Amino acid sequence: MTLDPDRYECPEHHTDLTSLVEEALEFQGPPVAYRPGPRPFQVIVTCEGSGMGAHSLTCTGTHNP
């Protein structure tokens, strides 16, 4: 899978969330209709907050499965 941007990070904790974004996209399943090229997405992931309390972040971009 190719993401654009290729890295997602929590702006508060500087934690890499890229693998969580990829996992969330896998759970969305295949598209209903095939469309070649990058597809836009929006997913909500949880940053664990470096021990300071988890919080949700919305990540957007495009991906090529």
N, C-alpha and C positions, 0 to 999 in steps of 0.2 A: 504494500500500500504506500502510495506517495501522498504526503500531506503538504499543503501550502497554507500557512507557513509550516516549515518542517519541524518546529519545536514550539511547545506550549509550556508556559511557566506561570506560576502563581506570582502576581506582582507584589504581594505582601511578604511571602515567605521564600521567594526565589526557589521554589520546589519544581522540579521537572514533572510536568503532567502529561507529557506526550504519550506515554504508554496507556494512560487512562483514556485519552481521547481516541486512540486506536481501538481499544477494547470497546468503548461505547459505540463506535462506528460498526464494529463487527456484530454487535447485538441488534443493530438496525436491520440487518438482513439485506438480501439483494434488492436492487431497485425493481419496481413493477415493470417499467419499460426500459430497455437498454438504450443508453445514450452514451456514445463515445465521448472521450475527453473528460476533463475535470468536472466534478459535481460539487456544488456548494453544500455545506452542512452546518448544523448548529447542534451541539451536544452540551449537556450539563454534567460536570464531573465534580468530585469532592476532593478538596485539598485537606490533608490531615492537620495542617496548621502547625507543624513542628512542635506538637505537644501543647499548643495554645488554643485548641478548639478547632474542630473541623468546620469548614464552610464550603458552600457551593460556588462554582464558577461556570459561566457560560463561555464556551469556546466555539469560534466560528472560523471558517476557511473553506478550502476546496480539497477534494481528494480524488485520486485515481486508484480504484480498487486493484 
